Amino acid sequence: MPYRKEQFANNEIYHVAIKGIDGNLLFKDIDDYYRGIFSIYEFNNAKQVVIQKRREARAREKKQIKKINEKINQEFQKILTKDKVSRDRVSTDSRDKLVEVLVFCIMPNHLHLLLRQIKDNGITKFMAKFGIGYGGYFNRKYSRKGYVFQNRFIAVHIKNEKQLKIVFVYIHVNPISLIEPKWKEAGIKNLKKILEFLENYKWSSYSDYIGKKNFPSVTDREFMLEIMGGEKGCIEFVKDLVKYKGKIKEFSEFALE
């Protein structure tokens, strides 16, 4: 994936998409999808990232946290029960994040992200790290050489709240095309089935937004939950857009794939 010269502004939000070269699959099996999720998380880091070392470090951190929690349970169980202190406050996240990943959705041949840049050149650096890291994994696994991604990633600047809500939904309804390829033109035959499919689609942030823990550490959701009106608001916006077949004036602006 060629390096991008375009500058992105700190604290601004962008819809970013990358596609497999010539429309080829980027994620061929379940291990690829997991690696994609892992890469979104791990490469969002200004520090140098070596995947194997990060895996070993996270394993050590989790083991240490487990010991701490066991000790807390043994010595302070009564206090913890009374005050409802959450052990989740102990964090293993030592990253120096480049961006806030607000939304993501992995599709077989492309990836959508909604990112807020929090460091200078954060989006460019993050996407470069992701491209090199996942691309290297993909080439090694499938014994191939050359580019994995098609040209540079595409980015659209989100300028207002209305756009933000629409792109939130747009990204999360992408998987519908996997079971209803022409849903925008033909409409949805079984709305309940489609909504259940989206809620259970493992490779996006939607389930985390509606209260089903999936990959909660990957995304920063507080801001978008406020914008969308909480978990119920997320569900209603998605439901409404699906019923309208995606035929909202601004919806086509985000058709980056």
C-alpha positions in Angstrom: 0.0 0.0 0.0 1.8 3.2 -1.2 2.6 5.8 1.4 0.1 8.7 1.5 1.3 12.3 1.3 -2.1 13.8 2.2 -2.2 15.5 5.7 -5.0 14.8 8.1 -6.0 17.2 10.9 -5.8 16.2 14.6 -9.2 15.7 16.3 -11.0 15.4 13.0 -12.8 12.3 12.0 -12.4 10.4 8.7 -14.0 7.4 7.0 -11.2 5.3 5.7 -11.4 2.2 3.4 -8.8 -0.1 1.9 -9.4 -2.8 -0.7 -7.6 -5.9 -1.8 -5.7 -5.5 -5.1 -7.8 -6.3 -8.1 -10.7 -7.0 -5.8 -8.9 -10.0 -4.4 -9.8 -11.4 -1.0 -8.0 -10.0 2.0 -9.5 -12.3 4.5 -9.8 -15.9 3.3 -10.4 -17.8 6.5 -11.2 -17.2 10.2 -7.6 -16.8 11.1 -7.2 -14.0 8.7 -10.2 -12.2 10.2 -8.8 -12.6 13.7 -5.4 -11.4 12.4 -7.2 -8.3 10.9 -8.8 -7.5 14.2 -5.5 -8.0 16.1 -3.7 -5.8 13.6 -6.3 -2.9 13.9 -5.6 -3.0 17.7 -1.9 -3.6 17.8 -0.8 -1.3 15.0 -2.7 1.6 16.5 0.5 2.4 18.4 3.2 5.1 17.9 5.8 2.7 19.4 7.5 0.1 17.3 5.3 -3.0 17.1 6.6 -6.6 16.7 3.6 -8.8 16.7 5.2 -11.8 18.4 6.7 -9.7 21.1 3.4 -8.0 21.7 1.6 -11.3 22.0 4.2 -12.5 24.6 3.9 -9.2 26.5 0.1 -9.3 26.5 0.2 -12.8 27.8 2.5 -11.8 30.6 0.3 -8.8 31.4 -2.8 -10.9 31.6 -1.1 -13.4 33.8 0.0 -10.6 36.1 -3.5 -9.1 36.2 -5.0 -12.5 37.0 -2.7 -12.8 40.0 -3.6 -9.3 41.2 -7.3 -10.0 40.9 -6.9 -13.3 42.7 -5.1 -11.5 45.6 -7.8 -8.8 45.6 -10.5 -11.5 45.8 -8.8 -13.2 48.7 -8.0 -10.1 50.8 -10.8 -7.6 50.0 -13.8 -9.6 48.8 -16.1 -8.0 51.3 -15.1 -4.5 50.4 -15.3 -5.2 46.7 -18.8 -6.7 47.0 -20.0 -3.7 49.1 -18.5 -1.0 46.9 -18.9 -2.9 43.6 -15.4 -2.1 42.6 -14.7 -3.4 39.0 -11.6 -5.3 38.3 -11.8 -4.0 34.8 -10.2 -0.8 35.9 -6.9 -2.6 35.8 -5.8 -2.1 32.2 -3.2 -4.0 30.2 -3.3 -1.4 27.4 0.2 0.2 27.1 -0.2 1.5 23.6 0.6 5.1 22.6 -2.3 5.4 20.3 -2.1 7.2 16.9 -5.9 7.4 16.3 -9.2 6.6 18.0 -10.8 3.7 16.2 -14.5 4.7 16.4 -16.0 2.1 14.1 -14.7 -0.8 12.0 -16.0 -3.5 9.7 -14.0 -6.2 8.0 -15.4 -7.6 4.7 -13.9 -10.4 2.6 -12.1 -8.0 0.2 -12.0 -4.7 2.0 -12.0 -2.9 5.4 -13.9 0.1 6.6 -12.7 2.3 9.5 -14.0 5.4 11.2 -11.0 7.1 12.7 -10.3 10.3 14.7 -6.7 11.4 14.5 -5.1 12.1 17.8 -1.4 12.4 16.9 0.3 14.3 14.0 0.1 12.1 10.9 -1.6 9.5 13.0 -3.9 8.2 10.3 -1.2 7.9 7.7 1.2 6.2 10.2 -1.5 3.8 11.4 -2.6 2.8 7.9 1.0 2.3 6.8 1.7 0.1 9.8 -1.5 -1.9 9.2 -0.7 -2.3 5.5 2.9 -3.4 6.1 2.0 -5.7 9.0 -1.1 -7.4 7.7 0.3 -7.4 4.1 3.4 -9.2 5.3 1.4 -11.8 7.2 -0.9 -12.3 4.2 2.1 -12.8 1.8 3.9 -15.2 4.1 0.8 -17.3 4.8 -0.2 -17.6 1.1 3.3 -17.8 -0.3 2.9 -14.8 -2.5 4.8 -11.5 -3.3 3.8 -8.0 -4.2 1.1 -5.6 -3.1 -1.8 -6.9 -1.1 -3.9 -3.7 -1.1 -5.1 -1.7 -4.1 -3.3 1.6 -4.3 -3.7 4.0 -1.4 -6.4 3.9 1.2 -9.4 6.1 0.5 -10.5 8.7 3.1 -13.5 11.0 3.4 -13.5 13.9 6.0 -16.6 13.9 8.2 -17.7 17.5 8.5 -20.9 17.4 10.6 -23.0 15.3 12.9 -25.4 14.2 10.2 -22.6 12.8 8.1 -21.2 11.1 11.2 -24.5 9.3 12.0 -24.9 8.2 8.4 -21.4 6.8 8.0 -21.7 5.0 11.4 -24.7 3.2 9.9 -23.2 2.8 6.4 -20.1 1.0 7.7 -22.1 -1.3 10.0 -24.6 -2.3 7.3 -21.9 -3.3 4.8 -22.2 -7.0 5.7 -25.8 -7.1 4.4 -24.4 -7.5 0.9 -23.0 -10.9 1.9 -26.5 -12.4 2.2 -28.5 -9.9 0.2 -26.2 -8.7 -2.6 -28.7 -6.3 -4.2 -30.5 -5.1 -1.1 -30.3 -1.4 -1.9 -32.0 -1.9 -5.3 -34.4 -4.7 -4.4 -35.1 -4.0 -0.8 -35.1 -6.3 2.2 -37.4 -9.3 2.2 -36.9 -10.2 5.9 -36.0 -7.2 8.1 -35.8 -9.2 11.3 -33.4 -11.7 9.7 -31.1 -8.9 8.4 -31.0 -7.1 11.7 -30.2 -10.3 13.6 -27.5 -11.0 11.0 -25.9 -7.6 11.6 -26.1 -8.0 15.4 -24.2 -11.3 15.2 -21.7 -10.4 12.5 -18.5 -10.9 14.4 -16.1 -8.8 12.3 -17.5 -5.4 13.0 -17.9 -3.1 15.9 -21.7 -3.1 15.8 -22.3 -5.8 18.4 -20.1 -3.9 20.9 -22.1 -0.7 20.2 -25.4 -2.5 21.1 -24.1 -4.1 24.3 -22.8 -7.5 23.1 -19.2 -7.8 24.0 -17.2 -8.8 21.0 -13.9 -6.9 20.6 -14.5 -4.1 23.1 -10.9 -3.1 23.4 -10.5 -2.3 19.7 -12.9 0.7 19.6 -13.4 4.0 21.5 -17.2 4.1 21.7 -18.1 6.7 24.3 -18.2 9.6 21.8 -20.2 7.8 19.2 -22.7 6.3 21.7 -23.4 9.9 22.8 -23.9 11.0 19.2 -26.1 8.1 18.4 -28.2 8.2 21.5 -26.9 5.1 23.2 -27.3 1.5 22.4 -31.0 1.8 21.5 -30.2 4.8 19.3 -27.6 2.7 17.4 -30.2 0.0 16.8 -32.9 2.4 15.6 -30.6 4.3 13.2 -29.5 1.0 11.6 -33.1 -0.3 11.4 -34.3 2.9 9.8 -31.6 3.0 7.2 -32.1 -0.6 6.3 -35.8 0.0 5.8 -35.0 2.9 3.5 -32.8 0.6 1.4 -29.8 3.0 1.9 -31.5 5.5 -0.4 -30.5 8.6 1.6 -29.0 11.5 -0.3 -25.7 11.4 1.6 -25.4 7.6 1.8 -23.7 7.3 -1.6 -20.9 9.6 -0.5 -19.5 6.8 1.7 -19.6 4.1 -1.0 -15.8 3.7 -0.9 -15.5 0.0 -1.6 
